[in-house]
């Protein structure tokens, strides 16, 4: 059955609604970044750039480095934007725009998030790199999808039982990184952990400027949780949504975090730009060698 015009929305030029992209504009290897300015921080290392398109906070560059075609796209902040970006990127490769039908042969995309994050464990230093082996979402995005067996139900149950935040209407969900894609980025100087994806930057991450968070000791409670000898290591705002939508669509995803803050020690990086740049170079080297 053809997808309705209100479900698959195309622009007059045939591009997908929010991203302003055509199917031929993207590679099957896609780096996601939150900040549109970080797109150029990645693509400046490309040998050539063939596509530069933007709309709203969504900036896309597609180019090549060492003969490998790569797309880098900005998502903006939060899993609400991840919902738009990942559904539209999947549609670009797995829906025939002329017939509005889902294709018989589906394409698998490889997503690599390059993002910034704050550690909640005292022993994770600022300016280090962390790969999210799993992610737990405290936002509501994946509760709107039938997740089936794709979610990490064991981690979900263990965390929700430990936290006991049901009276606050908080029910975390959990998904894992793609194991094969994660293997590409393993090395001596990268750490691993469970990443918590939050629905905001201030109250939802236990910060207080003038407003008092409802959940006192949010970070300390998360930091004391352990599942199968793994800890919740860091906080950010996209990874759980990325892992969930990638799994449901049959794509591969991994999230790489530049740790710019340590919430336990109160530190913030004095060389944040350099740390992110080093993570970008590390990622591109692993993807192209």
ABEGO torsion letter per residue (X at the ends): XBBBAAABBBBAAGBBAAAGBBAAABBABBBBBABAAAAAAAAAABABBABBBBBEABBBBBBBBGGBBBBBBBAEBEAAAAAAAAAAAAAAAABBAAAGBBBABBBBBBBBBBBBBBBABAABBBGBBBBBABBBBABAAAAABBAEAABBAAAAAAAAAAAGAAAAGBBBBBBBBBAAAAAAABBAABBBBBBBBBABABAAAGBBAABBBABBGAAAAAAABBBGGBBBABBBAAAAAAAAAAAAAGBBBBBBBBBABBAAAGBBBABAAAAAAAAAAAAAAAAAX
